[in-house]
Amino acid sequence: MSRRAGGNPVRAAAWRRARDVLRRHRRRLLARVGVVGVDVGIKIVGAKLTRVPAIRVHVRAKEAGLTGRRLIPARLDGVLTDVIESVAISTACASDWSWARRDPLVGGVSWGRRDHPNHGTFGAGVVDATGAVFGLTCRHVVRRRETPEPMVQPPESTGVVGREERSVFGALNDAAIVRIGAGRGVRRGLRGNRGIKGVLDPIPDGRLPLPVLVVGGCSGLVEGYVDSTDLEIDVVWDGGTVRVVRHLHLYADGVPITVRGDSGAMIFEPESNQVVGMVRAGDDATFGVGIPIGRVLADLQVAFL
């Protein structure tokens, strides 16, 4: 079903009210034991997405038998709540999905740091104002803690394809571009002959939950949804834990929408062939964390090929 319009006024008012209520309760919710994040997103009932906005509280694990002040109320100031188990990890995988050498490189193939067993995803080819071509991915894919390392493709090979040109990391972003050497080409678009026709950012509330496709180096092609655009959550990586804000929440019913090694993968809206985000983390189960693509491209000063 297509929902290109921003939505009806009643739904728009419900989203605004939910965000207003969360602003008032955000600090108290995040201070609770076991809470790792909050957002306003689509309420999930019986593992199925509804179309109702809710204040969602993300916890390490749900606990049975909670009473009194430890229990998250069913509503906050009249707005529905939802409690979701979420442990976000941004770590490269050790899968053997894509060991073949790819020339030209194309969005959605696996690559990794030289002399390191884990790897991430070559998200897409991008270009800067000078016409130089780069590969887009997450910074934690390129760096071992704070040190950038040569990138190889296929992973665990000696085939260096490039080195980090610039990167950004923090609460709002985790992105890097790698300058591709003369020995390897870069093709436009994503694997599966999927062309990129611009970006969709911001995503209107009225289009949530938005059907998307994650084009990951380890998971392959996975269908799911963006069901929130203002996620705040703790993400674990090899340098510690970072509290990310204003991120996308990804959901799939019963299948992993992201797995370790999909970091850097494009989040693609297949109806319009537009990119909405880049995978930052996930839980190897039903949810993932994405960075809005407009922020990624603007901070790195690049555009898609």
C-alpha positions as CSV (number, residue, x, y, z in Angstrom):
1,M,0.0,0.0,0.0
2,S,1.4,3.4,-1.0
3,R,1.3,6.2,1.6
4,R,3.1,9.1,-0.1
5,A,1.2,11.8,1.6
6,G,2.2,13.0,5.0
7,G,-1.0,11.5,6.6
8,N,-4.3,12.9,7.9
9,P,-4.5,15.7,10.5
10,V,-5.7,13.4,13.3
11,R,-2.7,11.1,13.0
12,A,-0.4,14.1,12.7
13,A,-1.8,15.5,15.9
14,A,-1.3,12.1,17.7
15,W,2.4,12.0,16.7
16,R,2.9,15.6,18.0
17,R,1.2,14.8,21.3
18,A,3.2,11.7,21.8
19,R,6.5,13.6,21.2
20,D,5.4,16.4,23.6
21,V,4.6,13.8,26.3
22,L,7.9,12.0,25.8
23,R,9.8,15.3,26.1
24,R,8.3,15.7,29.6
25,H,9.1,12.1,30.7
26,R,12.3,11.4,28.8
27,R,14.8,11.9,31.6
28,R,12.7,9.9,34.1
29,L,12.3,7.0,31.7
30,L,15.9,6.8,30.8
31,A,16.9,6.9,34.5
32,R,15.0,3.6,35.2
33,V,17.1,0.5,35.8
34,G,17.4,-1.6,32.7
35,V,16.1,1.0,30.3
36,V,18.5,1.6,27.4
37,G,16.5,3.9,25.1
38,V,13.2,5.6,24.3
39,D,11.4,6.8,21.2
40,V,8.1,7.6,19.7
41,G,7.2,5.0,17.2
42,I,4.6,2.5,16.0
43,K,3.1,0.3,18.7
44,I,3.8,-3.4,18.3
45,V,1.0,-5.8,19.4
46,G,1.6,-9.5,19.2
47,A,4.8,-9.0,17.2
48,K,2.8,-7.1,14.6
49,L,3.1,-3.4,13.8
50,T,-0.1,-1.3,14.2
51,R,-0.4,2.2,12.8
52,V,-0.8,3.8,16.3
53,P,2.1,6.0,17.6
54,A,3.2,5.1,21.1
55,I,5.9,6.1,23.6
56,R,8.3,3.2,23.4
57,V,10.6,2.2,26.3
58,H,13.6,0.0,25.2
59,V,14.9,-2.4,27.9
60,R,17.7,-4.9,28.1
61,A,15.2,-7.6,29.1
62,K,11.6,-7.7,30.1
63,E,11.0,-8.7,33.7
64,A,7.9,-10.5,34.8
65,G,6.0,-9.6,38.0
66,L,7.0,-5.9,38.2
67,T,4.7,-3.8,40.4
68,G,4.3,-0.3,41.6
69,R,6.8,2.3,40.4
70,R,9.0,-0.2,38.6
71,L,6.2,-1.0,36.2
72,I,5.9,1.1,33.0
73,P,2.3,2.4,32.9
74,A,0.1,1.5,30.0
75,R,-0.3,5.2,29.2
76,L,1.7,8.3,30.0
77,D,-0.5,11.4,30.1
78,G,-3.0,9.6,27.9
79,V,-0.5,8.3,25.3
80,L,-0.1,4.6,24.8
81,T,3.3,3.1,25.8
82,D,5.2,0.0,24.6
83,V,8.1,-1.9,26.2
84,I,10.5,-3.4,23.7
85,E,13.6,-5.6,24.4
86,S,16.5,-3.9,22.6
87,V,20.2,-4.6,22.9
88,A,21.9,-2.8,20.1
89,I,25.4,-3.9,19.0
90,S,27.5,-2.4,16.2
91,T,30.0,-5.1,15.6
92,A,31.2,-6.6,12.3
93,C,30.3,-10.2,11.6
94,A,32.4,-13.3,10.8
95,S,30.1,-14.6,8.1
96,D,31.2,-16.1,4.8
97,W,28.3,-14.7,2.8
98,S,30.4,-12.7,0.3
99,W,34.0,-13.9,0.0
100,A,34.1,-13.4,-3.8
101,R,36.2,-10.6,-5.1
102,R,33.9,-7.8,-6.5
103,D,35.1,-5.6,-9.3
104,P,33.5,-3.2,-9.6
105,L,32.4,-2.7,-6.0
106,V,28.7,-2.2,-5.6
107,G,26.6,-1.3,-2.6
108,G,25.7,-4.3,-0.4
109,V,28.9,-6.4,-0.6
110,S,31.1,-7.3,2.4
111,W,34.4,-5.8,3.1
112,G,36.7,-5.4,6.1
113,R,39.8,-4.2,7.7
114,R,43.1,-5.8,6.7
115,D,44.3,-8.6,9.0
116,H,41.0,-8.6,10.9
117,P,38.5,-11.4,10.9
118,N,35.3,-9.3,11.2
119,H,33.8,-7.1,8.5
120,G,31.0,-4.8,7.6
121,T,29.2,-3.6,4.4
122,F,30.3,-1.4,1.5
123,G,27.1,0.7,1.6
124,A,27.3,2.5,-1.8
125,G,29.5,4.4,-4.0
126,V,29.6,8.2,-3.4
127,V,31.3,11.2,-4.9
128,D,32.4,14.6,-3.6
129,A,32.5,18.0,-5.1
130,T,35.8,17.3,-6.9
131,G,34.5,14.2,-8.6
132,A,36.6,11.8,-6.4
133,V,34.9,8.4,-5.8
134,F,34.6,6.8,-2.4
135,G,33.0,3.9,-0.6
136,L,30.4,4.7,2.1
137,T,30.2,2.8,5.3
138,C,30.2,3.2,9.1
139,R,33.3,4.5,10.9
140,H,33.4,1.6,13.3
141,V,33.8,-0.7,10.2
142,V,36.9,1.2,9.1
143,R,38.5,1.7,12.5
144,R,39.8,-0.5,15.2
145,R,38.9,1.7,18.1
146,E,40.4,5.0,17.0
147,T,42.9,3.8,14.4
148,P,41.8,3.7,10.7
149,E,43.0,0.6,8.9
150,P,43.3,-0.3,5.2
151,M,40.1,-1.8,3.8
152,V,40.1,-5.1,1.9
153,Q,37.6,-6.8,-0.4
154,P,36.9,-9.7,-0.1
155,P,37.3,-9.7,3.7
156,E,40.3,-11.4,5.2
157,S,42.3,-11.0,2.0
158,T,45.3,-9.0,1.0
159,G,43.3,-7.1,-1.6
160,V,43.5,-3.5,-0.3
161,V,40.9,-1.4,-2.0
162,G,41.2,1.9,-0.2
163,R,41.8,3.9,3.0
164,E,39.7,6.2,5.1
165,E,39.4,9.7,3.7
166,R,37.3,11.3,6.4
167,S,34.8,10.2,9.0
168,V,32.5,11.3,11.8
169,F,31.4,9.5,15.0
170,G,29.2,10.4,18.0
171,A,25.6,10.5,19.2
172,L,24.3,11.6,15.8
173,N,26.5,9.8,13.3
174,D,28.9,6.9,12.7
175,A,30.0,7.2,9.1
176,A,33.1,7.2,6.9
177,I,34.2,7.4,3.3
178,V,37.0,5.3,1.9
179,R,39.0,6.6,-1.1
180,I,39.0,3.7,-3.6
181,G,42.3,2.9,-5.2
182,A,43.0,2.8,-8.9
183,G,42.9,-1.0,-9.0
184,R,39.2,-1.3,-8.3
185,G,36.1,0.2,-9.9
186,V,32.9,1.3,-8.2
187,R,29.4,0.8,-9.8
188,R,26.4,3.0,-9.2
189,G,23.5,1.7,-7.1
190,L,23.1,-1.4,-5.0
191,R,23.5,-5.1,-5.7
192,G,20.6,-6.8,-7.4
193,N,20.7,-4.1,-10.1
194,R,18.9,-1.6,-7.8
195,G,19.4,2.0,-8.8
196,I,19.4,4.8,-6.4
197,K,17.0,7.7,-7.3
198,G,17.7,10.1,-4.5
199,V,17.0,10.1,-0.8
200,L,13.9,10.2,1.4
201,D,14.8,12.2,4.5
202,P,13.0,13.2,6.6
203,I,10.4,10.5,6.5
204,P,6.9,11.9,7.2
205,D,5.2,10.5,10.2
206,G,2.2,9.6,8.0
207,R,4.3,7.1,6.1
208,L,5.2,5.1,9.2
209,P,5.6,2.2,9.3
210,L,7.6,2.6,6.0
211,P,8.4,-0.6,4.1
212,V,12.1,-0.8,3.4
213,L,14.8,-3.2,2.2
214,V,18.1,-3.6,4.0
215,V,20.9,-4.3,1.5
216,G,23.4,-5.9,3.9
217,G,26.8,-7.6,3.3
218,C,26.0,-10.4,5.8
219,S,22.2,-10.7,5.9
220,G,21.6,-10.2,2.2
221,L,18.3,-8.5,1.2
222,V,15.9,-8.3,4.1
223,E,12.4,-6.7,4.1
224,G,11.3,-4.8,7.1
225,Y,10.0,-1.4,8.2
226,V,11.2,1.9,9.6
227,D,8.8,2.4,12.5
228,S,10.4,5.4,14.3
229,T,12.6,8.3,13.3
230,D,13.6,9.7,16.7
231,L,15.2,6.8,18.5
232,E,17.5,7.4,21.5
233,I,19.3,4.3,22.6
234,D,22.6,2.9,24.0
235,V,24.7,1.2,21.3
236,V,27.6,-1.1,22.3
237,W,30.7,-1.2,20.1
238,D,34.3,-2.3,20.5
239,G,35.2,1.1,22.0
240,G,32.5,1.1,24.7
241,T,28.9,2.3,24.7
242,V,27.5,5.4,23.0
243,R,24.1,6.9,23.5
244,V,22.8,7.7,20.0
245,V,19.9,10.1,19.3
246,R,17.6,11.0,16.4
247,H,18.1,7.6,14.7
248,L,15.8,5.3,12.8
249,H,14.3,2.2,14.4
250,L,14.0,-0.8,12.1
251,Y,11.7,-3.7,12.6
252,A,11.0,-7.0,11.0
253,D,8.4,-9.6,12.1
254,G,10.1,-12.8,13.1
255,V,13.4,-12.4,11.1
256,P,16.6,-10.5,11.7
257,I,16.4,-7.3,9.8
258,T,20.1,-6.7,10.5
259,V,22.9,-9.0,11.6
260,R,26.4,-8.3,12.7
261,G,28.3,-7.2,9.6
262,D,25.5,-5.2,8.1
263,S,26.9,-2.0,9.5
264,G,27.1,0.5,6.7
265,A,24.3,-1.1,4.7
266,M,21.8,1.1,2.9
267,I,18.2,1.2,4.1
268,F,16.3,1.4,0.8
269,E,12.6,2.3,0.0
270,P,12.0,0.0,-2.9
271,E,8.8,1.7,-4.2
272,S,10.6,4.9,-5.0
273,N,14.2,3.6,-5.2
274,Q,15.2,6.1,-2.5
275,V,17.7,5.6,0.3
276,V,16.4,6.5,3.8
277,G,19.3,5.6,6.0
278,M,22.4,3.6,6.8
279,V,22.6,0.7,9.3
280,R,24.5,1.5,12.4
281,A,23.6,-1.4,14.8
282,G,21.2,-4.2,15.5
283,D,20.4,-7.1,17.8
284,D,20.6,-10.1,15.3
285,A,16.9,-10.5,16.0
286,T,14.0,-8.3,14.9
287,F,15.3,-4.7,15.2
288,G,18.0,-2.5,13.9
289,V,19.3,1.1,14.3
290,G,19.8,3.4,11.3
291,I,21.2,6.8,10.7
292,P,19.1,9.2,8.6
293,I,20.9,9.3,5.2
294,G,20.7,13.0,4.8
295,R,22.8,13.5,7.9
296,V,25.3,11.0,6.7
297,L,25.8,12.6,3.3
298,A,25.8,16.2,4.6
299,D,28.4,15.5,7.3
300,L,30.7,13.7,4.9
301,Q,30.0,16.2,2.0
302,V,29.2,13.6,-0.6
303,A,26.4,12.5,-2.9
304,F,25.5,9.1,-4.3
305,L,27.1,8.2,-7.7
